Structures are given as C-alpha cells and as structure tokens.
Amino acid sequence: MMDSRIRKFRQMLANASNYEVWKGAALELDYLEGNVEWKEEFASDLYHYELVLDRLTNLKYYRQCGDYDRLKRALREGLHHDLGNIGNPALYTRSRVGTKHLIEEYITQVCESLDFLCDTPIPDFPVPDKLQFFRDTLTSFGRPTLLLSGGATLGMFHLGVIKALWEKGLLPQVVAGSSIGAIIAAMLGVHTDAEIPEMLVPETHNLKAWKWRGLLSACRGDGLMDQAQLKACLRNNIGEYTFEEAYQKTGRSINISVSPTQSHQKARLLSGYTSPYLLVWSAALASAAVPGVFPPVTLMKKDLQGSVLPYMSRQQFVDGSVVSDLPIERLMHLYDVNFTIVSQTNPHVVPFLNRRGRDEKLSLWQLPLHVLQAEVQFHGQGVFDYLRKRVRPELMRQVSGHLYTIMAQRYFGDVTIAPHYTFAHYRRMLANPEPQFVRQLILEGERATWPKISMIRCHARISKTLERCVARLKDQQRRSQRELYLVKPDKSG
C-alpha cells in the first residue's frame, strides 16, 4: 500500500504542470519517506546548528525588547553568506521541499528583521543612514546571479528556469549569458518584472532566427546560416536599448560574454559597467556568432546624439561560450556575487554533468565511468593545448584553441539546472522552434528548477530582501528630497 502511494506521488512529480502541484506531491513524499522528522530535528553534523540557534535567539530577543541598536549590530556584523554551513548541498538532498526547520526559521527571522529596520521609523536612524547601512550590508553579504549557457534552440529551456524563479520571488538582479543564453539574458534585461509574463508567451516573439545559406557560404567565411535573419530576429525581440538604457528601465544588470577573433585578445564581458553605450542586441548577436555557423560581428553603440555607429571597429567578436560560457569570476568582481545559479543547456556538456549533490558518494559501477571522463578531459586539454601553440596550418591551430578552451572551462555553478535530452531534442537544435516546442522547453525548465527552489531560497532570500530594502529606501529618499524642494520658501522677495 505504501509503495503504491509513493509511486503515485512520484508520477505526480514527473507530470506536474505547476509548482503548487509539484510541491503538494513532494510534501506527501517527504512524509511517506520519513523526511519530516529529519527536518524538525535541529541537531545534525551537516551544519553548525548551535551557532544558527544562537543567532536566531538573539535576533528574536532584540526585536521583542525594542533594542534597535543591538539588532542593527547583530545584522551588520553577523550576516555572513553560508553561516554555519547552512548552504551545504547535502542539507537539500534529504528532502524534496525545504531543509532543517531551524535554518528556514533563521532565514525568515533575518528577513523580517531587515524589513522591520527598513520600514519602521527609528530615532537617530534617518533614511540616509539606513540606506548606507543596507548598502554596506548587501556588499558584505553578496548577491546571487543567474548564468545562462549556450545551447542553440534548446536554450529556450532557460525561459522555464526564469519563470520558476520569478514566480517564487527568487530571480536575481544580475543575469549573464552566452550564445542563446546571451539572447535570453538580453530579453530578460529589457523587460520589467510586470512585463515578464508577456515575455514568457512564445507567440509574442519572433522565433525565426535560423536561415540556411549552405556550405559554399561557410567556405567563403560568411557562415552556414544567414546572419541578417538572426539580426532582424534579435532587434525585434530585444529592441534598440543600450546596456545603460536597459538598466534604467528594469534595474536588472545584463552581462553578455563575447570571444575575440584575434588570438592576442581576451574574452570580454559586456555590461552596463564595462560598455554602457553598447547596443544590447549587438552584443547578443556577437555572442551567438558560433564560428562556422555565423561570421564574426562588429559591435555597435549609440553616440551622444543617439546615432548608431561601430564600437571598436577594428575588432570583431564571436560566440561567448567558446572562451567564457560562464564568466563566474568576473561577475564576482563586478557585483559581489556570492552564489551562482547556472542553467546549463550546452548539448556537449549536459550529458556529462554530475547531477548528484557534492557530498554524495559514487556507487561502485559509476566509478569507472567518472574516472574515464576525468582522464579524457585531462588528457584532451593537454593535447589541444599543445596543438593550439604549435600546429600548422592556422585553421587547425584556431580549431585546437577553441577545443582547448571548451574543455578547460567550468560548466556548473553552486546550483546547476539542466535538461534531460533525448534524440528528439538534438534533432531540433538548429531549427526555428514552433511555439508548442518552446512551451515544452519552458515546462521542462520549470520542472528542472522546482527541486532546486529550497536551496536557492536559502542562498538568495536574504540578498533579495536587502536589495528590496535598498530600492525602497532610495525611493523614500527621492520623495523626501522632492517634497523638501517643493516647500522650500522663496527668499528672492
């Protein structure tokens, strides 16, 4: 009887059409599989539960006593990412929904305390001081980022990841992408939160990105596909925003990876910080320029008068995933990123991803496969590194260089969300998708994200609360300044 109920709810998980249905089935399975008791027990060798309990107790006490000074100090000096190892992946593999209740209660108490300090008038704690407090705390604590990989048409899976995170209030303000991931990141970065539901409707977009030109075109260096068709598609879906204009509209930071064609140039991460006047569609077009499929791209920008002209006209760029599919280190420097959510759809990467938690052990029959995989990657890097430095002709050297960088990259994050591909997926990888196929990929992205929600919430909820507090305080400060200006007496008479 118990086994039949477990099978029933596992089937519900596999076929769930929304998070509420999935969560209901997952909670039933947690109960049937004995995970509820585990969540209720504080003690565990997976994290420092005494430290977390002490911090929780202090925060509660300071709020109840109205001791705002100690509450501020406890949050300012006590908020650390992954406090007491509460981000340990093993804490999120035991149950399908949630983790230790102590961890969840601590995070909730921190967020409620932050909102309380932000929204409550407190003596000797004016809005400018509050704003500085929250900015400093956010810088110290860090923030999450969403990275979207390459994957051609299959990258529409990213839209499902975005939808699942957005619906739970966990969509990061910092988003990065390469190739198709750059296109999706660009689309997200020019849509406000209120516009995201429209963005997730396939029929609202131009889906005609692919147009074959043939082998003769590729031999001439013009690519297998018509770049003019892709360019028109991107401009239609993204618009004519610069990185700066997109941020001013949405408050979301777009970051796009591009790779140089010259061997002595380094990969670039294009963003509002590094290239504010660059056109977003132009960066996405360059990042999608897979060598051999599309020709290299000259980036475009707006000048002071709003005219479009070349940016760095002597340089051209290609597919960002060739050199930097996931620019994690650069994002850490630019945005104080402390947690990476990766949506990985690269067809040459997905089959080799390790889908287990970091602390899980390999079974005896799995060990030879993973040893072989590690050996192939290690020796492959060595071979292609040798060839890219010494082989001739030049075409072979460039191909070896691209293969070396592909094998040398890191393709996963703190949380990695990936699809399960079938042969049917690979067949449609370089074809214009029908809206029905896009909806299928969106649902696959959602289903792959739902099991990760608990871990993402643990890492991202405090950062998101800090970001929202900063935004509210900035609005409050602007309103106060406007009101002060309006009532300022005219002394001219």
MOJOKA-V936003 format. One record per residue. NEAR is the number of other ideal C-beta (glycine too) atoms within 10 Angstrom. Layout:
NEAR, NEAR
This chain:
5, 8, 8, 7, 13, 14, 10, 13, 20, 14, 11, 16, 19, 10, 11, 19, 10, 12, 18, 10, 14, 23, 17, 15, 21, 25, 17, 19, 20, 20, 14, 15, 15, 10, 19, 14, 9, 15, 18, 10, 11, 14, 11, 18, 8, 16, 23, 14, 20, 11, 15, 21, 16, 13, 20, 18, 12, 16, 20, 14, 13, 19, 18, 8, 10, 8, 14, 17, 11, 14, 21, 19, 12, 19, 22, 14, 10, 14, 20, 13, 16, 15, 19, 19, 16, 24, 20, 20, 15, 16, 23, 24, 16, 18, 21, 22, 20, 23, 27, 25, 14, 21, 26, 17, 15, 24, 21, 12, 17, 23, 17, 14, 20, 21, 14, 13, 20, 21, 12, 10, 7, 15, 6, 7, 15, 12, 16, 11, 13, 22, 18, 11, 20, 25, 15, 11, 20, 19, 12, 15, 18, 21, 24, 28, 29, 30, 29, 30, 32, 29, 30, 21, 21, 25, 27, 25, 33, 30, 27, 26, 28, 27, 21, 25, 25, 16, 17, 16, 13, 21, 22, 24, 19, 21, 25, 34, 35, 34, 29, 28, 33, 32, 30, 27, 30, 29, 24, 24, 27, 23, 21, 11, 12, 8, 13, 18, 13, 10, 19, 18, 13, 17, 8, 11, 20, 13, 17, 13, 24, 19, 15, 12, 18, 12, 9, 9, 15, 16, 9, 10, 9, 15, 20, 19, 24, 18, 19, 10, 17, 23, 18, 16, 22, 24, 17, 12, 20, 23, 17, 14, 20, 21, 26, 17, 18, 24, 20, 11, 15, 20, 13, 21, 23, 27, 28, 33, 32, 32, 25, 17, 15, 10, 10, 5, 13, 9, 17, 25, 22, 27, 25, 22, 15, 13, 22, 16, 15, 23, 26, 30, 24, 29, 36, 34, 28, 27, 32, 33, 27, 19, 16, 15, 19, 23, 18, 19, 23, 15, 21, 19, 19, 19, 9, 6, 5, 8, 8, 12, 9, 12, 18, 13, 10, 7, 16, 18, 28, 25, 27, 33, 30, 26, 24, 22, 30, 29, 24, 18, 12, 19, 22, 14, 11, 19, 21, 16, 22, 20, 21, 23, 26, 26, 29, 27, 32, 26, 15, 12, 20, 20, 10, 13, 14, 13, 9, 12, 14, 10, 11, 12, 8, 13, 7, 7, 7, 12, 11, 10, 11, 12, 11, 10, 12, 10, 10, 12, 13, 10, 11, 15, 16, 12, 13, 21, 17, 12, 17, 19, 11, 9, 16, 8, 7, 9, 9, 12, 16, 15, 16, 19, 19, 19, 18, 21, 20, 19, 18, 13, 15, 11, 19, 17, 20, 20, 22, 21, 24, 23, 21, 11, 17, 8, 6, 9, 21, 12, 9, 15, 16, 16, 13, 15, 21, 12, 13, 8, 19, 21, 18, 17, 23, 22, 17, 20, 26, 23, 20, 20, 25, 23, 16, 18, 24, 18, 22, 23, 20, 23, 23, 26, 19, 25, 23, 18, 21, 25, 18, 16, 23, 18, 14, 17, 21, 14, 10, 15, 15, 10, 11, 13, 10, 10, 10, 9, 8, 7, 7, 8, 6, 5, 5, 4, 4
